[in-house]
Amino acid sequence: MPAKPDPPAVAAHLVSAEAVIPVRAAVLRPGLPLETARFAGDDDARTLHAAVTGGDGLPVAVGTVIPAPAPWRVGPGPDWQIRGMATLAGHRGAGLGRAVLDLLVAEVAGSGGGVVWCNARMAAVPFYRRAGFEAVGDRFEIEGVGPHLVMTRTVPGS
C-alpha cells in the first residue's frame, strides 16, 4: 500500500495589528465589541503579529508577540509576551496555531532571543507544553476569561 503523502506545509507570515483583530474577537471575545480584542502594545513598533490565511486570503489563525516584562525573572535577556493566540473553529487541529507560534518564536530568536511567556488558558496548556513552554507558578483567574497558567520558554538568539 502506498504511503500517505505528507500534508502541505502550513506557512504563517507577519501581518498588521488590524488583520488579527477579527480572529481574536471571534475566538477570544465572542459576542463582545470588536474593540475588546485590541490589546495594549498592539501598535508598539516592536510588536509582531502573525497569521495563517485561508483560501480567501483572510486570517484563520493569529498570534502576537509584544515586548513585555515578565511578572517574574527566569533568565537574562528581554521578555516577550505571546498574546491573542486564536484559531477559528473549523481550522483547529491542523497545525495552524503552531505555525503562528513557531514564527513568533523565530522572530524573537532573530531579535536576539529572550524569555517568551504567556498567560495560557487551561485548555491551551497542552499546546504550549508541546511547543516547549513550561508552567511557572500556580493557576490563576483572569476575570471574565477564566483560569490560566503562566508559561515560559527561553529562546536563544540566532
Secondary structure, 3 states (H helix, E strand, C coil): CCCCCCCCCCCCEEECHHHHHHHHHHHHCCCCCHHHHCCCCCCCCCCEEEEEECCCCCEEEEEEEEECCCCCCCCCCCEEEEEEEEECCCCCCCCHHHHHHHHHHHHHHHCCEEEEEEEEEHHHHHHHHHCCCEEEEEEEEECCCEEEEEEEEEEECC
